[in-house]
Amino acid sequence: MMKMNIAEIIVDIPNAQVNRPFYYAIPTHLSNQVKKGSRVFVPFGTRLVQGIVISINIETAYSGKIREITSVLDDEPVLSEELLKLGEWMANHYFTFKTYVYEAMLPNALKSTYTKIFDWTQNPLDEALNLPKTFKQAEKDGTLKQLLDLNKEGWVKLFTKVEDQKHIKKQLFIRPTQSFNTYIKILEELAPRYRAQKRLIQALIDIVQSKHVKEMAQVDLIKTYDLSTAVIKKAAEKEWVTLFEKEVYRDPYKHYNGEIEQPFQLTEQQQKAFLPVKKALDTNQSIPFLLHGVTGSGKTELYLQWIQIVLKQNKTALMLVPEIALTPQMTQRFKRRFGNEVAVLHSGLSNGERFDEWRKISRGEAKVVVGARSSIFAPLKDIGIIILDEEHEASYQQSVNPHYHARDIALWRSRYHQCPVILGSATPSLESRARALKGVYHYLELTKRPTSYQLPKIELVDMRNEVMASSGHFSRALKTAIETRLNKQEQIVLLLNRRGYSSYVQCRTCGYVDMCPNCDISLTLHASDQSMKCHYCGHTTPIKRTCPSCQSKKMRTVGAGTQQIEKEIEQYFPSARTIRMDVDTTRRKGQHETLLKQFEAGEADILLGTQMIAKGLDYPNVTLVGVINADTSLNLPDFRAYEQTYQLLTQVSGRAGRGEKAGQVIIQTYNPDHYTIQTVKNQDYEGFFKREMHLRHQGDYPPYYYMTKLTISCPDESMALKEGYRIKKMIEQAKGNQTIVLGPSPQSVARINRVYYYQILVKYKELGGLDQILDEIAFSSQKHARKKLFIDIERNPQQFV
């Protein structure tokens, strides 16, 4: 038995059998580098894998055979003590692997890549095989079977190469080496023909005289003083300057820095909401607050002033928004208030930009983080406040494993840091509003806008009366309203409520619909490239002009997409300038911000888009909001369909009338008497809440019951269904009196990319012993991996379509 330093490590292998710490010896030469929360490379079996150090036992007595850590990937730990503890809790709470959780916490640049590579073990038998090559290359060129056979015979080896993706950007910098007087002398002695050298010496004099600048990036020096690299190289040879490399940040928002904005005077109602949170901030209390404020009521100003208190306490703040589309405007507002103390984290950034923002936060150089869902894991220390804006949004839940909800993580981190959490919304989720009624959340309310600006007037148009009068998707009332606003040079927002409703092609003779061969879903028409695409598996085919079933030429488009609505706008309002915002137009990096800036600058009259334009946007010249069809999300197979429709329509209505000009909202609907549509018209959240809660109680749905969804997927449908019934039996044997098990039943789209999906819904008041069964079920999926049968567990799912 010998004494050695041992690290406990979670290896980057998502497997039930290795979902535990493994012991590795810390070599002497790495003893000062291996720390709790560090990323390391370790040998595992015959390969090298990445791991996270979760514990270090100094000089532990150990008698077994133990392997050593190969290398350390970072100078400082990437996960703090807090995030390691959070990861442990998440893995248990969401029935998932620890490695998945820790991976979710880190930017992509800190995730290693694994590449399977073939190479010779002995002299080459066949030069044509062109080794080494990757497993994927062998699949493509048809040599995979031959190489696998050679691998069995020992001629070829198949190994896994692991690489760290981290890339730290460095730039060449210039630093003066001489005194002010020396540079003046050099400048006087230079002949007039050395104009470039004179400009360089003048630049160096400026740097020497500056109180703040001691060095300058070569690229900036060249641009500012019209120089060349040759001139700078010559100056270095003469020892006028020193050239050196320096680490720099990629900052996608550096152009936001400008004049700092001062706080606004709070209204009496805002002050009433402000004080309870201020008290919690002053007394370090972990209190969850629900801030229910109508659209345009000044919730963001409250967020900013609470954060200002936190910064004065030398603490940090975390601000989450649900959509990438909202981050540019929110970031601009925060940058104007807090300057360089703001860092931004969201998936729209490049890997390098995101990594650099993450490093600024980790190093304590940024005190305020603004971002989307994953920024809830920002490596902030001493958090003083956590804010989730638009807390009702389903996008706060991760759609892939681990299925965490940002609200759950926010509440956990608030308890850890003893700080308040603010859940803000104009249309709170029913669960949050019910918790506020029970006193679980502290309720704050803003019922009016902070100025004389009024909430917009909402009008309903019954589209059943428009069928004969209009051939397109615009009612007479909406057309007239758009023309009026265009004549006044005011702006318009048009929402296409497209969730679950996209354009497809159907034969008018026999009813044939062009379906995806891989999925149980119709192909969607894309007019821009004249193709039919599947939004689930990516299958693409040309538009059919002739019906393959009956050979009829009468193929027509059913449903409306943003491209179709854009064409109608061009037809009805030819002089109008339109910006279309949807998945297609915002695919490229930075397009969200570019399009919104154009609209804000008045370069367009109409902003047409899907849900991404419904919330958070604040443009005083927008006086009309039109909803093309309010009903498309009402009839989805989801118990939250009415709630999500109410939230979407209320949120988009709030984009109108946010300046001195009065706002108008026109909602087109075929169901004007539906209580969801009526409560939106009357801006009656409480009326909707009471009606919807009654239905939820009758159906045993949240917030009266918790829910967990189990999804069983397999290319063999009978195998998926058989496994579903086995799982159901396991749950029923362990369930309590107030547990309801539904299914297994096909998902709303039962087949995606030739894989069948069945789901089981478990409703319960208390988890009780179910957690042990669900844990066992979650990790039993590994036993069926060879059959491509997988089980996914989602706690409190937000989406069913």
Secondary structure, 3 states (H helix, E strand, C coil): CEEEEEEEEEECCCCHHHCCCEEEECCHHHCCCCCCCCEEEEEECCEEEEEEEEEEEEEEEECCCCCECCEECCCCCCCCHHHHHHHHHHHHHCCCCHHHHHHHHCCHHHCCEEEEEEEECCCCCCHHHCCCEEHHHHHHHCCHHHHHHHHHHCCEEEEEEEECCCCCCEEEEEEECCCHHHHHHHHHHCCCCCHHHHHHHHHHHHHHHCCCCCCEEHHHHHHHHCCCHHHHHHHHHCCCEEEEEEECCCCCCHHHCCCCCCCCCCCHHHHHHHHHHHHHHHCCCCCEEEEEECCCCCHHHHHHHHHHHHHHCCCEEEEECCCHHHHHHHHHHHHHHHHHHEEEECCCCCHHHHHHHHHHHHCCCCCEEEECHHHHHCCCCCEEEEEEECCCCHHHECCCCCCCEHHHHHHHHHHHHCCCEEEEECCCCHHHHHHHHHCCCEEEEECCCCCCCCCCEEEEEEHHHCCCCCCCCCCHHHHHHHHHHHHCCCEEEEECCCCCCCCEEEECCCCCECECCCCCCECEEECCCCEEECCCCCCEEECCCCCCCCCCCCEEEECCCHHHHHHHHHHHCCCCCEEEECCCCCCCCCHHHHHHHHHHCCCCCEEEECHHHCCCCCCCCEEEEEECCCCCCCCCCCCCHHHHHHHHHHHHHCCCCCCCCCCEEEEEECCCCCHHHHHHHCCCHHHHHHHHHHHHHHHCCCCCCEEEEEEEEECCHHHHHHHHHHHHHHHHHHCCCCCEEEEEEEEEEEEECCEEEEEEEEEECCCCCHHHHHHHHHHHHHHHHHHCCEEEEEECCCCCC
